[in-house]
C-alpha cells in the first residue's frame, strides 16, 4: 500500500494520529459521542451568487458543497447517511467535495463511497483531496471515489456539460501537503469559474486568477468554538483563522465560501461548529 505523497507527514504526527485512533476504540467513542449529540446538529447553509449578465449563465446553477468527512474512528458513519439523504433531497445540479475523506486510514473511505454512488446530479460530482488523504493512500482514495462516479481533480480544469459548458471547475491540489498548480488548474477556463481548494490557503497561490465563487473546507470552523463562532484552536495554515467559516468577499478575486465540514478530526466532538452542507445557487444577474 502506498504511504501517501503528502508533505510534512512527520513521524511525530503519525504517532499522535495512531494514538488518537487507538484511544477512540475503533469508533466506539465516536458512537457514544454521536448519540450524546456531540457531533453537532447537521444543517444546510444557503448562499446566492450573482453572475454578471455578460458571462451568459443560461439558468440558475445549484451547487452542493461538502467537505472534511473524516471517516474512521473519530466520526460516526450516521453522519454520512444524513449527508447523503440531504444531497438526494436537495437535488443539486452538481456536487463538489472538498477533501479529507478520512483521518488516519485510507480504507475508511469505504464508509462514504456507497452513499456517494447513490447521489447522481445531472452535471456530475467533482472532488479535490485534502491533507489527511495525502498523508494516507491517496491513490486508493481516488480509486474508490472514481468508482463511485466522482471525478477527482488534481490541478485540473473541467467544463460542466451543456448548456453549462461556459462554467469551469478549477481545482487545485492541497496548497501545502500537495503540489498545487494554479496556472494549470485555470488554463483554458471558461467565462464562469468555480474555484475548488481543500484549504482557504489556496488564496495565497492565486495571483491574478479570478473566480465567480470559491469553495474550501479544512478549518472545521475550529470544530470546538466559542458561542460567537471564534475558534479555540485553528487548523493548520496561515489563513485558517482569518477564513474560518462562512462567506468572504476576496478583493480582486470573488466570494469564497468556507464550509464547517461534516465529520470530526482527531476527537469526536463539535461545539459551536455544527456540520453543514452548503447549497449555493449561481444566478444570472438581471438588469
QUIGI-V459559 format. One record per residue. N is the residue number from 1. PHI is phi in whole degrees, -180 to 180 (* if undefined). PSI is psi in degrees with one decimal (NA if undefined). OMEGA is omega as a letter, one per 30 degrees, with the letter a starting at -180 (999 if undefined). Layout:
n=N phi=PHI psi=PSI omega=OMEGA
n=N phi=PHI psi=PSI omega=OMEGA
This chain:
n=1 phi=* psi=140.1 omega=l
n=2 phi=-64 psi=145.1 omega=l
n=3 phi=-87 psi=1.6 omega=a
n=4 phi=90 psi=156.3 omega=a
n=5 phi=-107 psi=7.4 omega=a
n=6 phi=-68 psi=137.2 omega=l
n=7 phi=-78 psi=159.2 omega=l
n=8 phi=63 psi=27.7 omega=l
n=9 phi=-90 psi=76.0 omega=a
n=10 phi=-71 psi=161.4 omega=l
n=11 phi=-62 psi=-36.0 omega=l
n=12 phi=-64 psi=-43.9 omega=l
n=13 phi=-63 psi=-42.8 omega=l
n=14 phi=-61 psi=-41.8 omega=a
n=15 phi=-64 psi=-44.8 omega=a
n=16 phi=-63 psi=-44.2 omega=l
n=17 phi=-66 psi=-38.3 omega=l
n=18 phi=-65 psi=-37.2 omega=l
n=19 phi=-66 psi=-44.3 omega=l
n=20 phi=-58 psi=-44.6 omega=a
n=21 phi=-59 psi=-42.6 omega=a
n=22 phi=-69 psi=-43.5 omega=a
n=23 phi=-64 psi=-31.1 omega=a
n=24 phi=-81 psi=3.8 omega=l
n=25 phi=55 psi=47.1 omega=l
n=26 phi=54 psi=36.3 omega=l
n=27 phi=99 psi=-7.0 omega=a
n=28 phi=-64 psi=-42.0 omega=l
n=29 phi=-64 psi=-40.3 omega=l
n=30 phi=-64 psi=-35.5 omega=l
n=31 phi=-63 psi=-46.7 omega=l
n=32 phi=-60 psi=-45.2 omega=a
n=33 phi=-60 psi=-45.8 omega=a
n=34 phi=-60 psi=-47.0 omega=a
n=35 phi=-72 psi=-19.1 omega=l
n=36 phi=-88 psi=-0.2 omega=l
n=37 phi=81 psi=15.1 omega=a
n=38 phi=-88 psi=0.9 omega=l
n=39 phi=-85 psi=-2.3 omega=a
n=40 phi=88 psi=171.1 omega=a
n=41 phi=-100 psi=115.0 omega=a
n=42 phi=-62 psi=137.7 omega=l
n=43 phi=-146 psi=170.4 omega=l
n=44 phi=-114 psi=125.6 omega=l
n=45 phi=-106 psi=133.5 omega=a
n=46 phi=-113 psi=138.3 omega=l
n=47 phi=-132 psi=152.3 omega=l
n=48 phi=-126 psi=135.2 omega=l
n=49 phi=-124 psi=127.9 omega=l
n=50 phi=-92 psi=121.5 omega=l
n=51 phi=-100 psi=125.6 omega=a
n=52 phi=-51 psi=140.0 omega=a
n=53 phi=-57 psi=-31.8 omega=a
n=54 phi=-63 psi=-20.6 omega=a
n=55 phi=-85 psi=-9.1 omega=l
n=56 phi=59 psi=51.1 omega=l
n=57 phi=-69 psi=121.7 omega=a
n=58 phi=-71 psi=-23.6 omega=a
n=59 phi=-167 psi=166.2 omega=l
n=60 phi=-58 psi=140.7 omega=a
n=61 phi=-120 psi=120.2 omega=a
n=62 phi=-101 psi=117.9 omega=a
n=63 phi=-111 psi=129.8 omega=l
n=64 phi=-103 psi=133.2 omega=l
n=65 phi=-129 psi=126.4 omega=l
n=66 phi=-135 psi=147.6 omega=a
n=67 phi=-150 psi=165.4 omega=l
n=68 phi=54 psi=67.9 omega=a
n=69 phi=-81 psi=-40.1 omega=l
n=70 phi=53 psi=50.9 omega=l
n=71 phi=-61 psi=143.3 omega=a
n=72 phi=135 psi=-155.6 omega=a
n=73 phi=-67 psi=-20.8 omega=a
n=74 phi=-94 psi=-7.7 omega=a
n=75 phi=-132 psi=126.6 omega=l
n=76 phi=-72 psi=135.6 omega=a
n=77 phi=-61 psi=-19.0 omega=l
n=78 phi=-60 psi=-25.8 omega=l
n=79 phi=-63 psi=-36.2 omega=a
n=80 phi=-73 psi=-36.2 omega=l
n=81 phi=-64 psi=-40.1 omega=l
n=82 phi=-63 psi=-44.3 omega=l
n=83 phi=-61 psi=-48.8 omega=a
n=84 phi=-61 psi=-43.2 omega=l
n=85 phi=-60 psi=-39.2 omega=a
n=86 phi=-71 psi=-39.4 omega=l
n=87 phi=-60 psi=-41.9 omega=l
n=88 phi=-67 psi=-40.7 omega=a
n=89 phi=-69 psi=-36.3 omega=a
n=90 phi=-74 psi=-25.4 omega=l
n=91 phi=53 psi=57.5 omega=l
n=92 phi=-70 psi=163.5 omega=l
n=93 phi=-78 psi=-31.8 omega=a
n=94 phi=-149 psi=146.8 omega=l
n=95 phi=-115 psi=132.0 omega=l
n=96 phi=-117 psi=137.7 omega=a
n=97 phi=-122 psi=133.2 omega=a
n=98 phi=-102 psi=11.8 omega=l
n=99 phi=96 psi=-179.5 omega=a
n=100 phi=55 psi=62.3 omega=l
n=101 phi=-75 psi=-24.4 omega=a
n=102 phi=-133 psi=170.0 omega=l
n=103 phi=-106 psi=-53.2 omega=a
n=104 phi=-119 psi=-35.2 omega=a
n=105 phi=-127 psi=128.9 omega=a
n=106 phi=-59 psi=-34.9 omega=a
n=107 phi=-62 psi=-20.3 omega=a
n=108 phi=-67 psi=-15.8 omega=l
n=109 phi=-62 psi=-20.6 omega=l
n=110 phi=-60 psi=-25.0 omega=l
n=111 phi=-70 psi=-15.4 omega=a
n=112 phi=-100 psi=-35.3 omega=a
n=113 phi=-70 psi=-31.8 omega=l
n=114 phi=-63 psi=-44.6 omega=l
n=115 phi=-64 psi=-43.0 omega=l
n=116 phi=-64 psi=-32.1 omega=l
n=117 phi=-67 psi=-21.5 omega=l
n=118 phi=-89 psi=-3.5 omega=l
n=119 phi=-98 psi=116.2 omega=a
n=120 phi=-131 psi=72.2 omega=l
n=121 phi=-66 psi=150.2 omega=a
n=122 phi=-64 psi=-25.4 omega=a
n=123 phi=-103 psi=2.2 omega=l
n=124 phi=108 psi=174.6 omega=l
n=125 phi=-127 psi=131.6 omega=a
n=126 phi=-135 psi=145.5 omega=a
n=127 phi=-143 psi=152.3 omega=l
n=128 phi=-116 psi=166.2 omega=l
n=129 phi=-99 psi=152.9 omega=l
n=130 phi=-110 psi=177.8 omega=a
n=131 phi=-61 psi=-38.9 omega=l
n=132 phi=-66 psi=-35.2 omega=l
n=133 phi=-65 psi=-42.1 omega=a
n=134 phi=-72 psi=-22.1 omega=l
n=135 phi=-84 psi=-8.0 omega=l
n=136 phi=-108 psi=-110.1 omega=l
n=137 phi=-131 psi=86.7 omega=a
n=138 phi=-64 psi=-27.6 omega=l
n=139 phi=-66 psi=-41.9 omega=l
n=140 phi=-65 psi=-46.0 omega=a
n=141 phi=-60 psi=-43.1 omega=l
n=142 phi=-63 psi=-41.5 omega=l
n=143 phi=-63 psi=-43.3 omega=a
n=144 phi=-67 psi=-40.3 omega=l
n=145 phi=-66 psi=-42.2 omega=l
n=146 phi=-61 psi=-41.6 omega=l
n=147 phi=-63 psi=-25.6 omega=l
n=148 phi=-88 psi=6.7 omega=l
n=149 phi=88 psi=14.3 omega=a
n=150 phi=-99 psi=127.3 omega=l
n=151 phi=-84 psi=116.2 omega=l
n=152 phi=-90 psi=119.9 omega=a
n=153 phi=-108 psi=126.0 omega=l
n=154 phi=-124 psi=103.3 omega=a
n=155 phi=54 psi=52.2 omega=a
n=156 phi=-132 psi=154.0 omega=l
n=157 phi=-118 psi=131.6 omega=l
n=158 phi=-134 psi=135.2 omega=l
n=159 phi=-87 psi=140.5 omega=l
n=160 phi=-71 psi=158.1 omega=l
n=161 phi=-63 psi=156.3 omega=l
n=162 phi=-60 psi=146.8 omega=g
n=163 phi=-87 psi=12.0 omega=a
n=164 phi=-100 psi=28.9 omega=a
n=165 phi=-73 psi=-5.6 omega=l
n=166 phi=-84 psi=-1.7 omega=l
n=167 phi=-103 psi=127.0 omega=l
n=168 phi=-116 psi=135.9 omega=l
n=169 phi=-90 psi=119.1 omega=a
n=170 phi=-111 psi=105.5 omega=a
n=171 phi=-118 psi=131.3 omega=l
n=172 phi=-110 psi=157.5 omega=l
n=173 phi=-65 psi=163.1 omega=a
n=174 phi=-54 psi=132.0 omega=a
n=175 phi=-59 psi=-32.1 omega=a
n=176 phi=-114 psi=-41.1 omega=a
n=177 phi=-88 psi=-14.9 omega=l
n=178 phi=-104 psi=-153.3 omega=l
n=179 phi=-131 psi=73.8 omega=a
n=180 phi=-66 psi=137.4 omega=l
n=181 phi=-135 psi=92.8 omega=a
n=182 phi=-65 psi=-41.4 omega=a
n=183 phi=-59 psi=-42.6 omega=l
n=184 phi=-67 psi=-40.0 omega=a
n=185 phi=-67 psi=-29.5 omega=a
n=186 phi=-100 psi=-5.9 omega=a
n=187 phi=-60 psi=126.0 omega=l
n=188 phi=74 psi=14.4 omega=a
n=189 phi=-66 psi=150.2 omega=l
n=190 phi=-75 psi=-173.0 omega=a
n=191 phi=-67 psi=-31.6 omega=a
n=192 phi=-109 psi=122.8 omega=a
n=193 phi=-122 psi=127.1 omega=l
n=194 phi=-108 psi=116.9 omega=a
n=195 phi=-92 psi=128.5 omega=a
n=196 phi=-125 psi=119.8 omega=a
n=197 phi=-141 psi=141.2 omega=l
n=198 phi=-61 psi=-41.3 omega=a
n=199 phi=-119 psi=147.8 omega=l
n=200 phi=-62 psi=-14.3 omega=l
n=201 phi=-63 psi=-13.3 omega=l
n=202 phi=-58 psi=-24.7 omega=l
n=203 phi=-60 psi=-30.9 omega=a
n=204 phi=-67 psi=-17.5 omega=a
n=205 phi=-104 psi=-3.1 omega=a
n=206 phi=-70 psi=-34.1 omega=a
n=207 phi=57 psi=-120.6 omega=a
n=208 phi=-91 psi=-3.8 omega=a
n=209 phi=-67 psi=134.6 omega=l
n=210 phi=-111 psi=156.9 omega=l
n=211 phi=-141 psi=159.1 omega=l
n=212 phi=-87 psi=-30.5 omega=l
n=213 phi=-158 psi=142.4 omega=l
n=214 phi=-120 psi=151.5 omega=l
n=215 phi=-130 psi=137.6 omega=l
n=216 phi=-149 psi=164.1 omega=l
n=217 phi=-132 psi=-126.8 omega=l
n=218 phi=78 psi=-38.9 omega=a
n=219 phi=-79 psi=-28.8 omega=a
n=220 phi=60 psi=12.3 omega=a
n=221 phi=61 psi=24.7 omega=a
n=222 phi=90 psi=-19.6 omega=a
n=223 phi=68 psi=-46.4 omega=l
n=224 phi=-120 psi=113.2 omega=a
n=225 phi=-133 psi=165.8 omega=l
n=226 phi=-75 psi=170.7 omega=a
n=227 phi=-62 psi=-27.9 omega=l
n=228 phi=-82 psi=2.5 omega=l
n=229 phi=92 psi=-8.4 omega=l
n=230 phi=-72 psi=134.3 omega=a
n=231 phi=-78 psi=144.9 omega=l
n=232 phi=-78 psi=-39.1 omega=l
n=233 phi=-134 psi=128.5 omega=a
n=234 phi=-96 psi=155.4 omega=l
n=235 phi=-68 psi=163.9 omega=l
n=236 phi=-64 psi=146.2 omega=l
n=237 phi=120 psi=139.8 omega=a
n=238 phi=-66 psi=-21.7 omega=a
n=239 phi=-104 psi=3.1 omega=a
n=240 phi=-66 psi=-30.7 omega=l
n=241 phi=-84 psi=-43.7 omega=a
n=242 phi=-65 psi=-33.4 omega=l
n=243 phi=-118 psi=57.7 omega=a
n=244 phi=-78 psi=-33.5 omega=a
n=245 phi=-166 psi=148.0 omega=l
n=246 phi=92 psi=-156.4 omega=a
n=247 phi=-108 psi=136.9 omega=a
n=248 phi=-132 psi=132.0 omega=l
n=249 phi=-88 psi=111.9 omega=a
n=250 phi=-96 psi=111.2 omega=a
n=251 phi=-56 psi=132.8 omega=l
n=252 phi=82 psi=-3.5 omega=a
n=253 phi=-129 psi=-75.1 omega=a
n=254 phi=164 psi=-176.3 omega=l
n=255 phi=-76 psi=134.9 omega=l
n=256 phi=-112 psi=130.1 omega=l
n=257 phi=-110 psi=120.0 omega=a
n=258 phi=-108 psi=117.8 omega=a
n=259 phi=-83 psi=149.4 omega=l
n=260 phi=-75 psi=-13.0 omega=l
n=261 phi=86 psi=-177.6 omega=a
n=262 phi=-112 psi=-52.9 omega=a
n=263 phi=-98 psi=-170.1 omega=a
n=264 phi=-116 psi=135.5 omega=l
n=265 phi=-101 psi=131.8 omega=l
n=266 phi=71 psi=-63.4 omega=l
n=267 phi=-116 psi=139.6 omega=a
n=268 phi=-84 psi=57.3 omega=a
n=269 phi=-142 psi=133.9 omega=l
n=270 phi=-126 psi=130.7 omega=l
n=271 phi=-132 psi=122.9 omega=a
n=272 phi=57 psi=30.2 omega=l
n=273 phi=-152 psi=66.5 omega=a
n=274 phi=-67 psi=145.2 omega=l
n=275 phi=-63 psi=145.0 omega=a
n=276 phi=-145 psi=149.2 omega=l
n=277 phi=-105 psi=126.4 omega=l
n=278 phi=-94 psi=125.8 omega=l
n=279 phi=-113 psi=116.0 omega=a
n=280 phi=-121 psi=123.9 omega=l
n=281 phi=-105 psi=120.2 omega=l
n=282 phi=-90 psi=125.0 omega=a
n=283 phi=-121 psi=140.5 omega=l
n=284 phi=-67 psi=131.4 omega=a
n=285 phi=-68 psi=138.4 omega=l
n=286 phi=-109 psi=152.1 omega=a
n=287 phi=-69 psi=NA omega=999
